[in-house]
Structure formats: structure tokens, C-alpha cells
Amino acid sequence: MSPAETAATDCVLAALTACRLVPVLVVDDPAAALPLAHALVAGGLPVAEVTFRTAAGAAALERMAAVDGLLVGAGTVVTPAQVDRAVDAGARFVVSPGLSRAVVERCIERDTVALPGAVTATEIQAALELGLSTLKFFPAETSGGAAAIKALGGPFPDLKFVPTGGIGPANLASYLAIQSVAAVGGSWMAPRDKIAAGAFAEIEQLTRAAVALAAA
């Protein structure tokens, strides 16, 4: 087992793979966290990536992490200090837009899954040297999309990807059909404007539809 892979992190990766979808959430008000969490769970998707793009990110993550049965991670994490904030708030995995050795090493120190972004063979090799087995592929559509992931599967047959960026109902199937894709990240089931508007019943419906589409 590599330094980045412990029993706890392996369990989280297995859960993400089982879900197949990772909602990428931008929360502007922590008060939205609990009803949002319950909408996702009710819709059949017990996982959430709460981005640190807003000042409310850490507080929202902490509230959502308290919901039974919901696997919560932090997104847009770019510094070791943010890793600490995320893990202290209850994050079980940490997602970054790019590959930062300092961020990955802090995740290892905190026994937390690191999912850094990588889209080139050079970035992937650097991630493998850090002991990682699953990476975010971001921004997916503008970095070659499903075809690029298939191509990278040749030289890196054991690597898994969580593509994110530009993926929605229209192209979801093309990504999930790839053997090396563990799960797909997206925001269409819980858009920022609907979260801000408190449209949680609609988010539950969108989530349920996304889960059905992924299963199909």
C-alpha cells in the first residue's frame, strides 16, 4: 500500500466509485447546507463536494458532514492551510484543480483522500510519484474530454479518473462508459442559483434524474 493509500482512504475511494456521480456544490449561505444535504440524500446521491470558492464553504461543509450517510469532501482546495480547514470541518476527501505537492502531502499527513487535477502525462507521472491512484481530470471537456481519458488509459492502465468540467446529462454516458473513470463530477443536479434560491425540492428531483441517468 502506498503512502497515500490507507484503509480509510481506500474506503472513501470505493464509496465515490459506487456513487458514480459527485455533485460539485457552490454554497453562498451556510443556512442552505442542511436542506441541500437532505435533498441530495433523498435524491439517492449520498456524496457532496463543497467547494471553497466562497466564504461559506467551510461552514457549509461542516454542517453537511454532520448528516448521517453523507460522504462530504472539499473542493477548490489550493493550499495546505485549506486542507487543514477542510479536514477539521469534516471533509473525507480533498479536491484540487491542479497538482500541488504541498497539498497532497498535507492530505497524506491528515489521512485524507487527495484528488488533485491532472490532464497531461507529465502531471499524472508526478501524481503517481506521490502515491496517488485516482485523480481529478479537470477541466474535462476543454482538455480533450472522454477521448483524452481513453488515450491516457493506455500508458496508465491502473489509474482512475474523476472527470469534472463541462459534463452534464448530454455527455455523461460517454465518460461513465470508460473503464478508468471512477466517477464524474458536475453541478447540474445542484446548480448554484438553485441552491441560493432554496429550490431544494427541485434539486432533489434533478439529483434523482441524474442518478437514474448514471445507472442507465
TIZAPA-983464 format. One record per residue (C-alpha): residue in three letters; x, y, z; residue number from 1. Coordinates in steps of 0.05 Angstrom, whole numbers, plus 5000, padded with zeros to 4 digits. Layout:
// residues N
+--------+------+------+------+-----+
| residu |   px |   py |   pz | num |
+--------+------+------+------+-----+
|    ALA |    X |    Y |    Z | NUM |
...
+--------+------+------+------+-----+
END
This chain:
// residues 216
+--------+------+------+------+-----+
| residu |   px |   py |   pz | num |
+--------+------+------+------+-----+
|    MET | 5000 | 5000 | 5000 |   1 |
|    SER | 5029 | 5068 | 4980 |   2 |
|    PRO | 5038 | 5125 | 5030 |   3 |
|    ALA | 4976 | 5159 | 5001 |   4 |
|    GLU | 4932 | 5097 | 5006 |   5 |
|    THR | 4908 | 5075 | 5075 |   6 |
|    ALA | 4849 | 5032 | 5094 |   7 |
|    ALA | 4809 | 5096 | 5108 |   8 |
|    THR | 4825 | 5130 | 5042 |   9 |
|    ASP | 4813 | 5065 | 5003 |  10 |
|    CYS | 4744 | 5062 | 5034 |  11 |
|    VAL | 4728 | 5133 | 5012 |  12 |
|    LEU | 4751 | 5119 | 4940 |  13 |
|    ALA | 4707 | 5057 | 4939 |  14 |
|    ALA | 4647 | 5098 | 4961 |  15 |
|    LEU | 4659 | 5150 | 4908 |  16 |
|    THR | 4664 | 5096 | 4855 |  17 |
|    ALA | 4600 | 5065 | 4879 |  18 |
|    CYS | 4563 | 5132 | 4874 |  19 |
|    ARG | 4589 | 5145 | 4803 |  20 |
|    LEU | 4570 | 5219 | 4810 |  21 |
|    VAL | 4599 | 5274 | 4853 |  22 |
|    PRO | 4557 | 5337 | 4859 |  23 |
|    VAL | 4603 | 5398 | 4858 |  24 |
|    LEU | 4570 | 5450 | 4903 |  25 |
|    VAL | 4579 | 5525 | 4908 |  26 |
|    VAL | 4545 | 5547 | 4972 |  27 |
|    ASP | 4538 | 5621 | 4988 |  28 |
|    ASP | 4499 | 5615 | 5053 |  29 |
|    PRO | 4514 | 5562 | 5106 |  30 |
|    ALA | 4440 | 5560 | 5122 |  31 |
|    ALA | 4429 | 5524 | 5057 |  32 |
|    ALA | 4476 | 5467 | 5077 |  33 |
|    LEU | 4428 | 5422 | 5115 |  34 |
|    PRO | 4369 | 5425 | 5067 |  35 |
|    LEU | 4417 | 5415 | 5009 |  36 |
|    ALA | 4448 | 5354 | 5042 |  37 |
|    HIS | 4380 | 5324 | 5055 |  38 |
|    ALA | 4359 | 5337 | 4982 |  39 |
|    LEU | 4419 | 5300 | 4956 |  40 |
|    VAL | 4409 | 5241 | 5002 |  41 |
|    ALA | 4334 | 5238 | 4986 |  42 |
|    GLY | 4352 | 5240 | 4912 |  43 |
|    GLY | 4395 | 5179 | 4921 |  44 |
|    LEU | 4464 | 5211 | 4918 |  45 |
|    PRO | 4498 | 5209 | 4987 |  46 |
|    VAL | 4561 | 5247 | 4968 |  47 |
|    ALA | 4580 | 5320 | 4960 |  48 |
|    GLU | 4640 | 5362 | 4942 |  49 |
|    VAL | 4632 | 5430 | 4976 |  50 |
|    THR | 4678 | 5480 | 4941 |  51 |
|    PHE | 4720 | 5531 | 4977 |  52 |
|    ARG | 4703 | 5583 | 4925 |  53 |
|    THR | 4661 | 5622 | 4974 |  54 |
|    ALA | 4670 | 5647 | 5045 |  55 |
|    ALA | 4614 | 5600 | 5066 |  56 |
|    GLY | 4648 | 5537 | 5041 |  57 |
|    ALA | 4680 | 5512 | 5105 |  58 |
|    ALA | 4618 | 5526 | 5148 |  59 |
|    ALA | 4573 | 5493 | 5097 |  60 |
|    LEU | 4618 | 5433 | 5093 |  61 |
|    GLU | 4618 | 5425 | 5169 |  62 |
|    ARG | 4542 | 5426 | 5172 |  63 |
|    MET | 4535 | 5376 | 5115 |  64 |
|    ALA | 4588 | 5330 | 5145 |  65 |
|    ALA | 4542 | 5322 | 5206 |  66 |
|    VAL | 4488 | 5289 | 5163 |  67 |
|    ASP | 4487 | 5214 | 5172 |  68 |
|    GLY | 4502 | 5174 | 5110 |  69 |
|    LEU | 4531 | 5233 | 5070 |  70 |
|    LEU | 4603 | 5229 | 5046 |  71 |
|    VAL | 4629 | 5301 | 5043 |  72 |
|    GLY | 4692 | 5328 | 5013 |  73 |
|    ALA | 4722 | 5397 | 4999 |  74 |
|    GLY | 4734 | 5425 | 4930 |  75 |
|    THR | 4778 | 5480 | 4901 |  76 |
|    VAL | 4829 | 5468 | 4955 |  77 |
|    VAL | 4895 | 5500 | 4935 |  78 |
|    THR | 4937 | 5508 | 4999 |  79 |
|    PRO | 4957 | 5463 | 5057 |  80 |
|    ALA | 4921 | 5511 | 5104 |  81 |
|    GLN | 4856 | 5499 | 5066 |  82 |
|    VAL | 4868 | 5424 | 5074 |  83 |
|    ASP | 4870 | 5433 | 5149 |  84 |
|    ARG | 4807 | 5475 | 5148 |  85 |
|    ALA | 4771 | 5423 | 5105 |  86 |
|    VAL | 4792 | 5363 | 5147 |  87 |
|    ASP | 4776 | 5400 | 5212 |  88 |
|    ALA | 4707 | 5414 | 5184 |  89 |
|    GLY | 4696 | 5340 | 5168 |  90 |
|    ALA | 4719 | 5331 | 5097 |  91 |
|    ARG | 4734 | 5259 | 5078 |  92 |
|    PHE | 4767 | 5277 | 5012 |  93 |
|    VAL | 4800 | 5339 | 4983 |  94 |
|    VAL | 4795 | 5360 | 4911 |  95 |
|    SER | 4843 | 5409 | 4877 |  96 |
|    PRO | 4840 | 5440 | 4807 |  97 |
|    GLY | 4914 | 5423 | 4796 |  98 |
|    LEU | 4970 | 5382 | 4825 |  99 |
|    SER | 5005 | 5413 | 4885 | 100 |
|    ARG | 5057 | 5370 | 4922 | 101 |
|    ALA | 5046 | 5411 | 4985 | 102 |
|    VAL | 4971 | 5400 | 4984 | 103 |
|    VAL | 4977 | 5325 | 4971 | 104 |
|    GLU | 5029 | 5317 | 5025 | 105 |
|    ARG | 4985 | 5352 | 5076 | 106 |
|    CYS | 4927 | 5307 | 5056 | 107 |
|    ILE | 4972 | 5246 | 5068 | 108 |
|    GLU | 4991 | 5275 | 5136 | 109 |
|    ARG | 4917 | 5283 | 5153 | 110 |
|    ASP | 4899 | 5214 | 5126 | 111 |
|    THR | 4851 | 5244 | 5076 | 112 |
|    VAL | 4840 | 5226 | 5004 | 113 |
|    ALA | 4873 | 5275 | 4956 | 114 |
|    LEU | 4842 | 5283 | 4887 | 115 |
|    PRO | 4886 | 5334 | 4851 | 116 |
|    GLY | 4872 | 5355 | 4779 | 117 |
|    ALA | 4916 | 5327 | 4723 | 118 |
|    VAL | 4907 | 5327 | 4648 | 119 |
|    THR | 4976 | 5312 | 4620 | 120 |
|    ALA | 5022 | 5251 | 4623 | 121 |
|    THR | 5073 | 5294 | 4660 | 122 |
|    GLU | 5024 | 5314 | 4714 | 123 |
|    ILE | 5000 | 5242 | 4720 | 124 |
|    GLN | 5070 | 5216 | 4730 | 125 |
|    ALA | 5083 | 5268 | 4783 | 126 |
|    ALA | 5019 | 5246 | 4819 | 127 |
|    LEU | 5039 | 5173 | 4814 | 128 |
|    GLU | 5105 | 5190 | 4847 | 129 |
|    LEU | 5065 | 5218 | 4905 | 130 |
|    GLY | 5029 | 5151 | 4912 | 131 |
|    LEU | 4962 | 5171 | 4883 | 132 |
|    SER | 4917 | 5123 | 4845 | 133 |
|    THR | 4857 | 5167 | 4830 | 134 |
|    LEU | 4859 | 5237 | 4800 | 135 |
|    LYS | 4811 | 5292 | 4781 | 136 |
|    PHE | 4812 | 5305 | 4705 | 137 |
|    PHE | 4798 | 5380 | 4700 | 138 |
|    PRO | 4774 | 5417 | 4660 | 139 |
|    ALA | 4749 | 5355 | 4625 | 140 |
|    GLU | 4715 | 5379 | 4563 | 141 |
|    THR | 4766 | 5431 | 4544 | 142 |
|    SER | 4824 | 5384 | 4558 | 143 |
|    GLY | 4804 | 5331 | 4507 | 144 |
|    GLY | 4744 | 5301 | 4541 | 145 |
|    ALA | 4729 | 5227 | 4540 | 146 |
|    ALA | 4777 | 5215 | 4482 | 147 |
|    ALA | 4835 | 5242 | 4522 | 148 |
|    ILE | 4819 | 5199 | 4583 | 149 |
|    LYS | 4815 | 5137 | 4539 | 150 |
|    ALA | 4883 | 5154 | 4509 | 151 |
|    LEU | 4915 | 5164 | 4577 | 152 |
|    GLY | 4888 | 5096 | 4598 | 153 |
|    GLY | 4939 | 5064 | 4552 | 154 |
|    PRO | 5003 | 5083 | 4588 | 155 |
|    PHE | 4969 | 5087 | 4656 | 156 |
|    PRO | 4923 | 5026 | 4658 | 157 |
|    ASP | 4915 | 5024 | 4734 | 158 |
|    LEU | 4898 | 5098 | 4742 | 159 |
|    LYS | 4827 | 5121 | 4757 | 160 |
|    PHE | 4798 | 5189 | 4739 | 161 |
|    VAL | 4742 | 5234 | 4765 | 162 |
|    PRO | 4730 | 5280 | 4705 | 163 |
|    THR | 4698 | 5347 | 4720 | 164 |
|    GLY | 4684 | 5408 | 4679 | 165 |
|    GLY | 4634 | 5415 | 4623 | 166 |
|    ILE | 4599 | 5349 | 4637 | 167 |
|    GLY | 4524 | 5343 | 4640 | 168 |
|    PRO | 4466 | 5298 | 4620 | 169 |
|    ALA | 4483 | 5303 | 4546 | 170 |
|    ASN | 4553 | 5275 | 4551 | 171 |
|    LEU | 4553 | 5238 | 4617 | 172 |
|    ALA | 4547 | 5169 | 4586 | 173 |
|    SER | 4610 | 5178 | 4544 | 174 |
|    TYR | 4650 | 5188 | 4607 | 175 |
|    LEU | 4618 | 5134 | 4650 | 176 |
|    ALA | 4630 | 5083 | 4595 | 177 |
|    ILE | 4705 | 5090 | 4603 | 178 |
|    GLN | 4735 | 5036 | 4648 | 179 |
|    SER | 4785 | 5084 | 4680 | 180 |
|    VAL | 4730 | 5133 | 4702 | 181 |
|    ALA | 4713 | 5121 | 4775 | 182 |
|    ALA | 4661 | 5176 | 4780 | 183 |
|    VAL | 4641 | 5241 | 4745 | 184 |
|    GLY | 4637 | 5309 | 4779 | 185 |
|    GLY | 4585 | 5360 | 4759 | 186 |
|    SER | 4540 | 5415 | 4784 | 187 |
|    TRP | 4478 | 5405 | 4740 | 188 |
|    MET | 4440 | 5368 | 4794 | 189 |
|    ALA | 4450 | 5424 | 4845 | 190 |
|    PRO | 4466 | 5489 | 4808 | 191 |
|    ARG | 4490 | 5549 | 4849 | 192 |
|    ASP | 4429 | 5591 | 4831 | 193 |
|    LYS | 4380 | 5538 | 4855 | 194 |
|    ILE | 4418 | 5528 | 4920 | 195 |
|    ALA | 4416 | 5603 | 4931 | 196 |
|    ALA | 4342 | 5605 | 4915 | 197 |
|    GLY | 4327 | 5549 | 4964 | 198 |
|    ALA | 4298 | 5505 | 4909 | 199 |
|    PHE | 4314 | 5441 | 4947 | 200 |
|    ALA | 4254 | 5402 | 4922 | 201 |
|    GLU | 4277 | 5415 | 4851 | 202 |
|    ILE | 4349 | 5396 | 4869 | 203 |
|    GLU | 4323 | 5331 | 4896 | 204 |
|    GLN | 4287 | 5318 | 4831 | 205 |
|    LEU | 4348 | 5336 | 4789 | 206 |
|    THR | 4391 | 5291 | 4833 | 207 |
|    ARG | 4343 | 5233 | 4825 | 208 |
|    ALA | 4344 | 5242 | 4750 | 209 |
|    ALA | 4420 | 5245 | 4749 | 210 |
|    VAL | 4425 | 5181 | 4789 | 211 |
|    ALA | 4377 | 5146 | 4742 | 212 |
|    LEU | 4416 | 5170 | 4682 | 213 |
|    ALA | 4482 | 5146 | 4711 | 214 |
|    ALA | 4451 | 5078 | 4726 | 215 |
|    ALA | 4425 | 5072 | 4655 | 216 |
+--------+------+------+------+-----+
END
